[in-house]
Amino acid sequence: MARKRRHQRRTSQIMFLILSILVVISLAIGYLLTALPPPSPPTPTPFPTLTPEAFLAPLIASLA
């Protein structure tokens, strides 16, 4: 009975397979990044309003 020979890949075939997989993965990641909605712009925080009472209250408390 004839034995089946095991098919051995050449180095060029392995490199071609690895590069093909990398190209497919990069295309999939690129598609996902373009399909995602853009991030929402950050909401600005209001500028703190300082009143004279809020500024002077700690000074007055330290003197008393």
PDBQT receptor file of N, H, CA, C and O in Angstrom, charges set to zero:
ATOM      1  N   MET A   1       0.836  -1.177   0.000  1.00  0.00    +0.000 N 
ATOM      2  CA  MET A   1       0.000   0.000   0.000  1.00  0.00    +0.000 C 
ATOM      3  C   MET A   1       0.886   1.247   0.000  1.00  0.00    +0.000 C 
ATOM      4  O   MET A   1       1.887   1.312   0.713  1.00  0.00    +0.000 OA
ATOM      5  N   ALA A   2       0.520   2.185  -0.770  1.00  0.00    +0.000 N 
ATOM      6  H   ALA A   2      -0.294   2.133  -1.350  1.00  0.00    +0.000 HD
ATOM      7  CA  ALA A   2       1.328   3.401  -0.890  1.00  0.00    +0.000 C 
ATOM      8  C   ALA A   2       1.104   4.302   0.317  1.00  0.00    +0.000 C 
ATOM      9  O   ALA A   2      -0.023   4.514   0.764  1.00  0.00    +0.000 OA
ATOM     10  N   ARG A   3       2.210   4.823   0.827  1.00  0.00    +0.000 N 
ATOM     11  H   ARG A   3       3.126   4.651   0.464  1.00  0.00    +0.000 HD
ATOM     12  CA  ARG A   3       2.104   5.752   1.952  1.00  0.00    +0.000 C 
ATOM     13  C   ARG A   3       1.856   7.158   1.422  1.00  0.00    +0.000 C 
ATOM     14  O   ARG A   3       2.363   7.550   0.371  1.00  0.00    +0.000 OA
ATOM     15  N   LYS A   4       1.064   7.898   2.180  1.00  0.00    +0.000 N 
ATOM     16  H   LYS A   4       0.652   7.579   3.034  1.00  0.00    +0.000 HD
ATOM     17  CA  LYS A   4       0.810   9.291   1.801  1.00  0.00    +0.000 C 
ATOM     18  C   LYS A   4       1.997  10.131   2.221  1.00  0.00    +0.000 C 
ATOM     19  O   LYS A   4       2.456  10.066   3.361  1.00  0.00    +0.000 OA
ATOM     20  N   ARG A   5       2.478  10.909   1.292  1.00  0.00    +0.000 N 
ATOM     21  H   ARG A   5       2.105  10.962   0.365  1.00  0.00    +0.000 HD
ATOM     22  CA  ARG A   5       3.578  11.809   1.618  1.00  0.00    +0.000 C 
ATOM     23  C   ARG A   5       3.027  13.061   2.282  1.00  0.00    +0.000 C 
ATOM     24  O   ARG A   5       2.019  13.628   1.861  1.00  0.00    +0.000 OA
ATOM     25  N   ARG A   6       3.702  13.458   3.300  1.00  0.00    +0.000 N 
ATOM     26  H   ARG A   6       4.522  12.997   3.642  1.00  0.00    +0.000 HD
ATOM     27  CA  ARG A   6       3.286  14.664   3.998  1.00  0.00    +0.000 C 
ATOM     28  C   ARG A   6       3.712  15.878   3.182  1.00  0.00    +0.000 C 
ATOM     29  O   ARG A   6       4.871  15.991   2.782  1.00  0.00    +0.000 OA
ATOM     30  N   HIS A   7       2.779  16.773   2.941  1.00  0.00    +0.000 N 
ATOM     31  H   HIS A   7       1.838  16.681   3.266  1.00  0.00    +0.000 HD
ATOM     32  CA  HIS A   7       3.082  17.960   2.140  1.00  0.00    +0.000 C 
ATOM     33  C   HIS A   7       3.817  18.963   3.021  1.00  0.00    +0.000 C 
ATOM     34  O   HIS A   7       3.308  19.372   4.065  1.00  0.00    +0.000 OA
ATOM     35  N   GLN A   8       4.993  19.349   2.605  1.00  0.00    +0.000 N 
ATOM     36  H   GLN A   8       5.407  19.017   1.757  1.00  0.00    +0.000 HD
ATOM     37  CA  GLN A   8       5.776  20.305   3.362  1.00  0.00    +0.000 C 
ATOM     38  C   GLN A   8       5.790  21.630   2.600  1.00  0.00    +0.000 C 
ATOM     39  O   GLN A   8       6.095  21.680   1.409  1.00  0.00    +0.000 OA
ATOM     40  N   ARG A   9       5.451  22.710   3.328  1.00  0.00    +0.000 N 
ATOM     41  H   ARG A   9       5.203  22.669   4.297  1.00  0.00    +0.000 HD
ATOM     42  CA  ARG A   9       5.393  24.017   2.691  1.00  0.00    +0.000 C 
ATOM     43  C   ARG A   9       6.789  24.605   2.559  1.00  0.00    +0.000 C 
ATOM     44  O   ARG A   9       7.666  24.372   3.390  1.00  0.00    +0.000 OA
ATOM     45  N   ARG A  10       6.968  25.362   1.507  1.00  0.00    +0.000 N 
ATOM     46  H   ARG A  10       6.256  25.551   0.832  1.00  0.00    +0.000 HD
ATOM     47  CA  ARG A  10       8.218  26.069   1.327  1.00  0.00    +0.000 C 
ATOM     48  C   ARG A  10       8.210  27.330   2.172  1.00  0.00    +0.000 C 
ATOM     49  O   ARG A  10       7.159  27.799   2.607  1.00  0.00    +0.000 OA
ATOM     50  N   THR A  11       9.393  27.866   2.396  1.00  0.00    +0.000 N 
ATOM     51  H   THR A  11      10.247  27.485   2.043  1.00  0.00    +0.000 HD
ATOM     52  CA  THR A  11       9.515  29.084   3.189  1.00  0.00    +0.000 C 
ATOM     53  C   THR A  11       8.786  30.248   2.516  1.00  0.00    +0.000 C 
ATOM     54  O   THR A  11       8.176  31.073   3.197  1.00  0.00    +0.000 OA
ATOM     55  N   SER A  12       8.846  30.319   1.208  1.00  0.00    +0.000 N 
ATOM     56  H   SER A  12       9.342  29.649   0.655  1.00  0.00    +0.000 HD
ATOM     57  CA  SER A  12       8.161  31.409   0.505  1.00  0.00    +0.000 C 
ATOM     58  C   SER A  12       6.648  31.294   0.664  1.00  0.00    +0.000 C 
ATOM     59  O   SER A  12       5.956  32.307   0.757  1.00  0.00    +0.000 OA
ATOM     60  N   GLN A  13       6.137  30.080   0.696  1.00  0.00    +0.000 N 
ATOM     61  H   GLN A  13       6.699  29.257   0.621  1.00  0.00    +0.000 HD
ATOM     62  CA  GLN A  13       4.694  29.897   0.892  1.00  0.00    +0.000 C 
ATOM     63  C   GLN A  13       4.284  30.319   2.299  1.00  0.00    +0.000 C 
ATOM     64  O   GLN A  13       3.224  30.919   2.483  1.00  0.00    +0.000 OA
ATOM     65  N   ILE A  14       5.110  30.012   3.285  1.00  0.00    +0.000 N 
ATOM     66  H   ILE A  14       5.971  29.525   3.136  1.00  0.00    +0.000 HD
ATOM     67  CA  ILE A  14       4.805  30.399   4.667  1.00  0.00    +0.000 C 
ATOM     68  C   ILE A  14       4.836  31.920   4.800  1.00  0.00    +0.000 C 
ATOM     69  O   ILE A  14       3.965  32.506   5.444  1.00  0.00    +0.000 OA
ATOM     70  N   MET A  15       5.833  32.557   4.195  1.00  0.00    +0.000 N 
ATOM     71  H   MET A  15       6.540  32.080   3.672  1.00  0.00    +0.000 HD
ATOM     72  CA  MET A  15       5.918  34.018   4.260  1.00  0.00    +0.000 C 
ATOM     73  C   MET A  15       4.720  34.668   3.560  1.00  0.00    +0.000 C 
ATOM     74  O   MET A  15       4.169  35.656   4.044  1.00  0.00    +0.000 OA
ATOM     75  N   PHE A  16       4.328  34.102   2.421  1.00  0.00    +0.000 N 
ATOM     76  H   PHE A  16       4.776  33.299   2.028  1.00  0.00    +0.000 HD
ATOM     77  CA  PHE A  16       3.173  34.629   1.701  1.00  0.00    +0.000 C 
ATOM     78  C   PHE A  16       1.905  34.474   2.544  1.00  0.00    +0.000 C 
ATOM     79  O   PHE A  16       1.065  35.374   2.560  1.00  0.00    +0.000 OA
ATOM     80  N   LEU A  17       1.758  33.367   3.231  1.00  0.00    +0.000 N 
ATOM     81  H   LEU A  17       2.441  32.636   3.218  1.00  0.00    +0.000 HD
ATOM     82  CA  LEU A  17       0.586  33.138   4.084  1.00  0.00    +0.000 C 
ATOM     83  C   LEU A  17       0.570  34.125   5.250  1.00  0.00    +0.000 C 
ATOM     84  O   LEU A  17      -0.480  34.682   5.571  1.00  0.00    +0.000 OA
ATOM     85  N   ILE A  18       1.711  34.347   5.882  1.00  0.00    +0.000 N 
ATOM     86  H   ILE A  18       2.564  33.895   5.621  1.00  0.00    +0.000 HD
ATOM     87  CA  ILE A  18       1.787  35.282   7.007  1.00  0.00    +0.000 C 
ATOM     88  C   ILE A  18       1.485  36.705   6.546  1.00  0.00    +0.000 C 
ATOM     89  O   ILE A  18       0.739  37.426   7.209  1.00  0.00    +0.000 OA
ATOM     90  N   LEU A  19       2.060  37.112   5.415  1.00  0.00    +0.000 N 
ATOM     91  H   LEU A  19       2.666  36.527   4.877  1.00  0.00    +0.000 HD
ATOM     92  CA  LEU A  19       1.793  38.461   4.905  1.00  0.00    +0.000 C 
ATOM     93  C   LEU A  19       0.331  38.636   4.511  1.00  0.00    +0.000 C 
ATOM     94  O   LEU A  19      -0.246  39.702   4.726  1.00  0.00    +0.000 OA
ATOM     95  N   SER A  20      -0.264  37.608   3.943  1.00  0.00    +0.000 N 
ATOM     96  H   SER A  20       0.205  36.742   3.769  1.00  0.00    +0.000 HD
ATOM     97  CA  SER A  20      -1.681  37.686   3.585  1.00  0.00    +0.000 C 
ATOM     98  C   SER A  20      -2.553  37.864   4.818  1.00  0.00    +0.000 C 
ATOM     99  O   SER A  20      -3.491  38.661   4.813  1.00  0.00    +0.000 OA
ATOM    100  N   ILE A  21      -2.242  37.122   5.874  1.00  0.00    +0.000 N 
ATOM    101  H   ILE A  21      -1.480  36.475   5.878  1.00  0.00    +0.000 HD
ATOM    102  CA  ILE A  21      -3.016  37.245   7.116  1.00  0.00    +0.000 C 
ATOM    103  C   ILE A  21      -2.839  38.641   7.709  1.00  0.00    +0.000 C 
ATOM    104  O   ILE A  21      -3.805  39.231   8.193  1.00  0.00    +0.000 OA
ATOM    105  N   LEU A  22      -1.618  39.175   7.677  1.00  0.00    +0.000 N 
ATOM    106  H   LEU A  22      -0.833  38.695   7.284  1.00  0.00    +0.000 HD
ATOM    107  CA  LEU A  22      -1.388  40.523   8.207  1.00  0.00    +0.000 C 
ATOM    108  C   LEU A  22      -2.143  41.583   7.409  1.00  0.00    +0.000 C 
ATOM    109  O   LEU A  22      -2.663  42.538   7.986  1.00  0.00    +0.000 OA
ATOM    110  N   VAL A  23      -2.206  41.423   6.104  1.00  0.00    +0.000 N 
ATOM    111  H   VAL A  23      -1.784  40.648   5.636  1.00  0.00    +0.000 HD
ATOM    112  CA  VAL A  23      -2.942  42.378   5.276  1.00  0.00    +0.000 C 
ATOM    113  C   VAL A  23      -4.432  42.324   5.597  1.00  0.00    +0.000 C 
ATOM    114  O   VAL A  23      -5.083  43.364   5.707  1.00  0.00    +0.000 OA
ATOM    115  N   VAL A  24      -4.967  41.134   5.746  1.00  0.00    +0.000 N 
ATOM    116  H   VAL A  24      -4.439  40.289   5.656  1.00  0.00    +0.000 HD
ATOM    117  CA  VAL A  24      -6.394  40.993   6.064  1.00  0.00    +0.000 C 
ATOM    118  C   VAL A  24      -6.698  41.596   7.427  1.00  0.00    +0.000 C 
ATOM    119  O   VAL A  24      -7.709  42.277   7.592  1.00  0.00    +0.000 OA
ATOM    120  N   ILE A  25      -5.829  41.351   8.404  1.00  0.00    +0.000 N 
ATOM    121  H   ILE A  25      -5.008  40.797   8.269  1.00  0.00    +0.000 HD
ATOM    122  CA  ILE A  25      -6.051  41.917   9.744  1.00  0.00    +0.000 C 
ATOM    123  C   ILE A  25      -5.979  43.443   9.701  1.00  0.00    +0.000 C 
ATOM    124  O   ILE A  25      -6.806  44.116  10.318  1.00  0.00    +0.000 OA
ATOM    125  N   SER A  26      -5.007  43.993   8.985  1.00  0.00    +0.000 N 
ATOM    126  H   SER A  26      -4.336  43.446   8.485  1.00  0.00    +0.000 HD
ATOM    127  CA  SER A  26      -4.898  45.451   8.930  1.00  0.00    +0.000 C 
ATOM    128  C   SER A  26      -6.081  46.079   8.202  1.00  0.00    +0.000 C 
ATOM    129  O   SER A  26      -6.538  47.157   8.582  1.00  0.00    +0.000 OA
ATOM    130  N   LEU A  27      -6.579  45.419   7.162  1.00  0.00    +0.000 N 
ATOM    131  H   LEU A  27      -6.207  44.543   6.853  1.00  0.00    +0.000 HD
ATOM    132  CA  LEU A  27      -7.768  45.935   6.475  1.00  0.00    +0.000 C 
ATOM    133  C   LEU A  27      -8.984  45.903   7.394  1.00  0.00    +0.000 C 
ATOM    134  O   LEU A  27      -9.783  46.840   7.399  1.00  0.00    +0.000 OA
ATOM    135  N   ALA A  28      -9.129  44.834   8.172  1.00  0.00    +0.000 N 
ATOM    136  H   ALA A  28      -8.480  44.073   8.168  1.00  0.00    +0.000 HD
ATOM    137  CA  ALA A  28     -10.270  44.734   9.084  1.00  0.00    +0.000 C 
ATOM    138  C   ALA A  28     -10.192  45.808  10.160  1.00  0.00    +0.000 C 
ATOM    139  O   ALA A  28     -11.203  46.428  10.489  1.00  0.00    +0.000 OA
ATOM    140  N   ILE A  29      -9.002  46.035  10.710  1.00  0.00    +0.000 N 
ATOM    141  H   ILE A  29      -8.181  45.531  10.443  1.00  0.00    +0.000 HD
ATOM    142  CA  ILE A  29      -8.856  47.065  11.746  1.00  0.00    +0.000 C 
ATOM    143  C   ILE A  29      -9.109  48.450  11.150  1.00  0.00    +0.000 C 
ATOM    144  O   ILE A  29      -9.750  49.288  11.785  1.00  0.00    +0.000 OA
ATOM    145  N   GLY A  30      -8.616  48.696   9.948  1.00  0.00    +0.000 N 
ATOM    146  H   GLY A  30      -8.095  48.016   9.432  1.00  0.00    +0.000 HD
ATOM    147  CA  GLY A  30      -8.862  49.978   9.299  1.00  0.00    +0.000 C 
ATOM    148  C   GLY A  30     -10.329  50.210   9.033  1.00  0.00    +0.000 C 
ATOM    149  O   GLY A  30     -10.818  51.329   9.185  1.00  0.00    +0.000 OA
ATOM    150  N   TYR A  31     -11.038  49.172   8.637  1.00  0.00    +0.000 N 
ATOM    151  H   TYR A  31     -10.641  48.263   8.513  1.00  0.00    +0.000 HD
ATOM    152  CA  TYR A  31     -12.481  49.308   8.405  1.00  0.00    +0.000 C 
ATOM    153  C   TYR A  31     -13.203  49.606   9.709  1.00  0.00    +0.000 C 
ATOM    154  O   TYR A  31     -14.089  50.460   9.745  1.00  0.00    +0.000 OA
ATOM    155  N   LEU A  32     -12.833  48.910  10.781  1.00  0.00    +0.000 N 
ATOM    156  H   LEU A  32     -12.113  48.216  10.752  1.00  0.00    +0.000 HD
ATOM    157  CA  LEU A  32     -13.488  49.152  12.062  1.00  0.00    +0.000 C 
ATOM    158  C   LEU A  32     -13.229  50.565  12.563  1.00  0.00    +0.000 C 
ATOM    159  O   LEU A  32     -14.119  51.196  13.133  1.00  0.00    +0.000 OA
ATOM    160  N   LEU A  33     -12.014  51.066  12.353  1.00  0.00    +0.000 N 
ATOM    161  H   LEU A  33     -11.291  50.553  11.890  1.00  0.00    +0.000 HD
ATOM    162  CA  LEU A  33     -11.716  52.424  12.818  1.00  0.00    +0.000 C 
ATOM    163  C   LEU A  33     -12.488  53.473  12.030  1.00  0.00    +0.000 C 
ATOM    164  O   LEU A  33     -12.878  54.498  12.589  1.00  0.00    +0.000 OA
ATOM    165  N   THR A  34     -12.713  53.236  10.751  1.00  0.00    +0.000 N 
ATOM    166  H   THR A  34     -12.396  52.403  10.297  1.00  0.00    +0.000 HD
ATOM    167  CA  THR A  34     -13.476  54.212   9.975  1.00  0.00    +0.000 C 
ATOM    168  C   THR A  34     -14.968  54.074  10.212  1.00  0.00    +0.000 C 
ATOM    169  O   THR A  34     -15.707  55.042  10.037  1.00  0.00    +0.000 OA
ATOM    170  N   ALA A  35     -15.427  52.903  10.602  1.00  0.00    +0.000 N 
ATOM    171  H   ALA A  35     -14.826  52.116  10.744  1.00  0.00    +0.000 HD
ATOM    172  CA  ALA A  35     -16.855  52.697  10.823  1.00  0.00    +0.000 C 
ATOM    173  C   ALA A  35     -17.311  53.231  12.178  1.00  0.00    +0.000 C 
ATOM    174  O   ALA A  35     -18.490  53.532  12.359  1.00  0.00    +0.000 OA
ATOM    175  N   LEU A  36     -16.389  53.351  13.128  1.00  0.00    +0.000 N 
ATOM    176  H   LEU A  36     -15.431  53.106  12.980  1.00  0.00    +0.000 HD
ATOM    177  CA  LEU A  36     -16.762  53.849  14.447  1.00  0.00    +0.000 C 
ATOM    178  C   LEU A  36     -17.084  55.331  14.372  1.00  0.00    +0.000 C 
ATOM    179  O   LEU A  36     -16.468  56.061  13.595  1.00  0.00    +0.000 OA
ATOM    180  N   PRO A  37     -18.050  55.788  15.177  1.00  0.00    +0.000 N 
ATOM    181  CA  PRO A  37     -18.354  57.221  15.171  1.00  0.00    +0.000 C 
ATOM    182  C   PRO A  37     -17.196  58.002  15.804  1.00  0.00    +0.000 C 
ATOM    183  O   PRO A  37     -16.492  57.480  16.668  1.00  0.00    +0.000 OA
ATOM    184  N   PRO A  38     -17.005  59.241  15.375  1.00  0.00    +0.000 N 
ATOM    185  CA  PRO A  38     -15.914  60.043  15.957  1.00  0.00    +0.000 C 
ATOM    186  C   PRO A  38     -16.219  60.366  17.416  1.00  0.00    +0.000 C 
ATOM    187  O   PRO A  38     -17.388  60.437  17.793  1.00  0.00    +0.000 OA
ATOM    188  N   PRO A  39     -15.203  60.561  18.236  1.00  0.00    +0.000 N 
ATOM    189  CA  PRO A  39     -15.453  60.880  19.646  1.00  0.00    +0.000 C 
ATOM    190  C   PRO A  39     -16.118  62.243  19.784  1.00  0.00    +0.000 C 
ATOM    191  O   PRO A  39     -15.867  63.156  18.998  1.00  0.00    +0.000 OA
ATOM    192  N   SER A  40     -16.958  62.360  20.781  1.00  0.00    +0.000 N 
ATOM    193  H   SER A  40     -17.162  61.618  21.420  1.00  0.00    +0.000 HD
ATOM    194  CA  SER A  40     -17.644  63.634  21.001  1.00  0.00    +0.000 C 
ATOM    195  C   SER A  40     -16.649  64.656  21.545  1.00  0.00    +0.000 C 
ATOM    196  O   SER A  40     -15.739  64.305  22.296  1.00  0.00    +0.000 OA
ATOM    197  N   PRO A  41     -16.823  65.913  21.166  1.00  0.00    +0.000 N 
ATOM    198  CA  PRO A  41     -15.889  66.936  21.668  1.00  0.00    +0.000 C 
ATOM    199  C   PRO A  41     -16.059  67.109  23.176  1.00  0.00    +0.000 C 
ATOM    200  O   PRO A  41     -17.167  66.964  23.693  1.00  0.00    +0.000 OA
ATOM    201  N   PRO A  42     -14.989  67.413  23.875  1.00  0.00    +0.000 N 
ATOM    202  CA  PRO A  42     -15.104  67.566  25.336  1.00  0.00    +0.000 C 
ATOM    203  C   PRO A  42     -15.945  68.783  25.693  1.00  0.00    +0.000 C 
ATOM    204  O   PRO A  42     -15.907  69.807  25.010  1.00  0.00    +0.000 OA
ATOM    205  N   THR A  43     -16.692  68.654  26.757  1.00  0.00    +0.000 N 
ATOM    206  H   THR A  43     -16.723  67.823  27.311  1.00  0.00    +0.000 HD
ATOM    207  CA  THR A  43     -17.519  69.780  27.205  1.00  0.00    +0.000 C 
ATOM    208  C   THR A  43     -16.626  70.745  27.981  1.00  0.00    +0.000 C 
ATOM    209  O   THR A  43     -15.889  70.330  28.875  1.00  0.00    +0.000 OA
ATOM    210  N   PRO A  44     -16.691  72.011  27.644  1.00  0.00    +0.000 N 
ATOM    211  CA  PRO A  44     -15.832  72.980  28.347  1.00  0.00    +0.000 C 
ATOM    212  C   PRO A  44     -16.296  73.184  29.783  1.00  0.00    +0.000 C 
ATOM    213  O   PRO A  44     -17.496  73.213  30.057  1.00  0.00    +0.000 OA
ATOM    214  N   THR A  45     -15.364  73.320  30.673  1.00  0.00    +0.000 N 
ATOM    215  H   THR A  45     -14.389  73.296  30.450  1.00  0.00    +0.000 HD
ATOM    216  CA  THR A  45     -15.713  73.592  32.068  1.00  0.00    +0.000 C 
ATOM    217  C   THR A  45     -15.829  75.102  32.248  1.00  0.00    +0.000 C 
ATOM    218  O   THR A  45     -15.036  75.860  31.690  1.00  0.00    +0.000 OA
ATOM    219  N   PRO A  46     -16.798  75.528  33.013  1.00  0.00    +0.000 N 
ATOM    220  CA  PRO A  46     -16.959  76.975  33.186  1.00  0.00    +0.000 C 
ATOM    221  C   PRO A  46     -15.792  77.564  33.984  1.00  0.00    +0.000 C 
ATOM    222  O   PRO A  46     -15.220  76.920  34.864  1.00  0.00    +0.000 OA
ATOM    223  N   PHE A  47     -15.472  78.786  33.648  1.00  0.00    +0.000 N 
ATOM    224  H   PHE A  47     -15.937  79.309  32.933  1.00  0.00    +0.000 HD
ATOM    225  CA  PHE A  47     -14.407  79.494  34.357  1.00  0.00    +0.000 C 
ATOM    226  C   PHE A  47     -14.901  79.835  35.760  1.00  0.00    +0.000 C 
ATOM    227  O   PHE A  47     -16.005  80.360  35.906  1.00  0.00    +0.000 OA
ATOM    228  N   PRO A  48     -14.117  79.550  36.786  1.00  0.00    +0.000 N 
ATOM    229  CA  PRO A  48     -14.611  79.827  38.153  1.00  0.00    +0.000 C 
ATOM    230  C   PRO A  48     -14.794  81.332  38.385  1.00  0.00    +0.000 C 
ATOM    231  O   PRO A  48     -13.963  82.156  38.002  1.00  0.00    +0.000 OA
ATOM    232  N   THR A  49     -15.890  81.639  39.010  1.00  0.00    +0.000 N 
ATOM    233  H   THR A  49     -16.565  80.971  39.321  1.00  0.00    +0.000 HD
ATOM    234  CA  THR A  49     -16.197  83.034  39.316  1.00  0.00    +0.000 C 
ATOM    235  C   THR A  49     -15.810  83.314  40.767  1.00  0.00    +0.000 C 
ATOM    236  O   THR A  49     -16.316  82.683  41.695  1.00  0.00    +0.000 OA
ATOM    237  N   LEU A  50     -14.918  84.258  40.936  1.00  0.00    +0.000 N 
ATOM    238  H   LEU A  50     -14.507  84.770  40.182  1.00  0.00    +0.000 HD
ATOM    239  CA  LEU A  50     -14.491  84.616  42.287  1.00  0.00    +0.000 C 
ATOM    240  C   LEU A  50     -15.185  85.905  42.706  1.00  0.00    +0.000 C 
ATOM    241  O   LEU A  50     -15.115  86.924  42.018  1.00  0.00    +0.000 OA
ATOM    242  N   THR A  51     -15.841  85.835  43.826  1.00  0.00    +0.000 N 
ATOM    243  H   THR A  51     -15.898  85.008  44.384  1.00  0.00    +0.000 HD
ATOM    244  CA  THR A  51     -16.487  87.030  44.383  1.00  0.00    +0.000 C 
ATOM    245  C   THR A  51     -15.595  87.565  45.496  1.00  0.00    +0.000 C 
ATOM    246  O   THR A  51     -14.805  86.816  46.071  1.00  0.00    +0.000 OA
ATOM    247  N   PRO A  52     -15.713  88.835  45.800  1.00  0.00    +0.000 N 
ATOM    248  CA  PRO A  52     -14.882  89.382  46.889  1.00  0.00    +0.000 C 
ATOM    249  C   PRO A  52     -15.125  88.684  48.223  1.00  0.00    +0.000 C 
ATOM    250  O   PRO A  52     -14.200  88.519  49.019  1.00  0.00    +0.000 OA
ATOM    251  N   GLU A  53     -16.376  88.271  48.468  1.00  0.00    +0.000 N 
ATOM    252  H   GLU A  53     -17.127  88.404  47.822  1.00  0.00    +0.000 HD
ATOM    253  CA  GLU A  53     -16.675  87.610  49.743  1.00  0.00    +0.000 C 
ATOM    254  C   GLU A  53     -15.958  86.263  49.828  1.00  0.00    +0.000 C 
ATOM    255  O   GLU A  53     -15.439  85.898  50.883  1.00  0.00    +0.000 OA
ATOM    256  N   ALA A  54     -15.931  85.531  48.723  1.00  0.00    +0.000 N 
ATOM    257  H   ALA A  54     -16.353  85.827  47.867  1.00  0.00    +0.000 HD
ATOM    258  CA  ALA A  54     -15.282  84.222  48.723  1.00  0.00    +0.000 C 
ATOM    259  C   ALA A  54     -13.775  84.375  48.849  1.00  0.00    +0.000 C 
ATOM    260  O   ALA A  54     -13.115  83.495  49.401  1.00  0.00    +0.000 OA
ATOM    261  N   PHE A  55     -13.216  85.473  48.350  1.00  0.00    +0.000 N 
ATOM    262  H   PHE A  55     -13.752  86.188  47.901  1.00  0.00    +0.000 HD
ATOM    263  CA  PHE A  55     -11.792  85.694  48.438  1.00  0.00    +0.000 C 
ATOM    264  C   PHE A  55     -11.372  86.183  49.826  1.00  0.00    +0.000 C 
ATOM    265  O   PHE A  55     -10.320  85.799  50.337  1.00  0.00    +0.000 OA
ATOM    266  N   LEU A  56     -12.217  87.046  50.436  1.00  0.00    +0.000 N 
ATOM    267  H   LEU A  56     -13.072  87.358  50.021  1.00  0.00    +0.000 HD
ATOM    268  CA  LEU A  56     -11.865  87.639  51.722  1.00  0.00    +0.000 C 
ATOM    269  C   LEU A  56     -12.280  86.808  52.921  1.00  0.00    +0.000 C 
ATOM    270  O   LEU A  56     -11.748  87.017  54.011  1.00  0.00    +0.000 OA
ATOM    271  N   ALA A  57     -13.188  85.894  52.768  1.00  0.00    +0.000 N 
ATOM    272  H   ALA A  57     -13.619  85.724  51.882  1.00  0.00    +0.000 HD
ATOM    273  CA  ALA A  57     -13.681  85.108  53.912  1.00  0.00    +0.000 C 
ATOM    274  C   ALA A  57     -12.569  84.326  54.606  1.00  0.00    +0.000 C 
ATOM    275  O   ALA A  57     -12.528  84.350  55.836  1.00  0.00    +0.000 OA
ATOM    276  N   PRO A  58     -11.674  83.641  53.919  1.00  0.00    +0.000 N 
ATOM    277  CA  PRO A  58     -10.607  82.929  54.647  1.00  0.00    +0.000 C 
ATOM    278  C   PRO A  58      -9.650  83.891  55.373  1.00  0.00    +0.000 C 
ATOM    279  O   PRO A  58      -9.131  83.572  56.442  1.00  0.00    +0.000 OA
ATOM    280  N   LEU A  59      -9.425  85.077  54.771  1.00  0.00    +0.000 N 
ATOM    281  H   LEU A  59      -9.847  85.336  53.902  1.00  0.00    +0.000 HD
ATOM    282  CA  LEU A  59      -8.547  86.051  55.426  1.00  0.00    +0.000 C 
ATOM    283  C   LEU A  59      -9.170  86.587  56.713  1.00  0.00    +0.000 C 
ATOM    284  O   LEU A  59      -8.491  86.742  57.728  1.00  0.00    +0.000 OA
ATOM    285  N   ILE A  60     -10.447  86.861  56.656  1.00  0.00    +0.000 N 
ATOM    286  H   ILE A  60     -10.998  86.735  55.832  1.00  0.00    +0.000 HD
ATOM    287  CA  ILE A  60     -11.145  87.381  57.826  1.00  0.00    +0.000 C 
ATOM    288  C   ILE A  60     -11.209  86.308  58.901  1.00  0.00    +0.000 C 
ATOM    289  O   ILE A  60     -11.059  86.618  60.083  1.00  0.00    +0.000 OA
ATOM    290  N   ALA A  61     -11.428  85.042  58.519  1.00  0.00    +0.000 N 
ATOM    291  H   ALA A  61     -11.549  84.790  57.559  1.00  0.00    +0.000 HD
ATOM    292  CA  ALA A  61     -11.510  83.954  59.476  1.00  0.00    +0.000 C 
ATOM    293  C   ALA A  61     -10.166  83.730  60.152  1.00  0.00    +0.000 C 
ATOM    294  O   ALA A  61     -10.127  83.376  61.330  1.00  0.00    +0.000 OA
ATOM    295  N   SER A  62      -9.055  83.929  59.432  1.00  0.00    +0.000 N 
ATOM    296  H   SER A  62      -9.086  84.217  58.475  1.00  0.00    +0.000 HD
ATOM    297  CA  SER A  62      -7.749  83.721  60.034  1.00  0.00    +0.000 C 
ATOM    298  C   SER A  62      -7.376  84.856  61.013  1.00  0.00    +0.000 C 
ATOM    299  O   SER A  62      -6.586  84.644  61.933  1.00  0.00    +0.000 OA
ATOM    300  N   LEU A  63      -7.943  86.052  60.813  1.00  0.00    +0.000 N 
ATOM    301  H   LEU A  63      -8.585  86.224  60.066  1.00  0.00    +0.000 HD
ATOM    302  CA  LEU A  63      -7.671  87.168  61.700  1.00  0.00    +0.000 C 
ATOM    303  C   LEU A  63      -8.489  87.092  62.976  1.00  0.00    +0.000 C 
ATOM    304  O   LEU A  63      -8.063  87.602  64.012  1.00  0.00    +0.000 OA
ATOM    305  N   ALA A  64      -9.648  86.469  62.921  1.00  0.00    +0.000 N 
ATOM    306  H   ALA A  64      -9.994  86.054  62.080  1.00  0.00    +0.000 HD
ATOM    307  CA  ALA A  64     -10.533  86.439  64.086  1.00  0.00    +0.000 C 
ATOM    308  C   ALA A  64     -10.127  85.403  65.104  1.00  0.00    +0.000 C 
ATOM    309  O   ALA A  64     -10.781  85.264  66.138  1.00  0.00    +0.000 OA
TER     310      ALA A  64
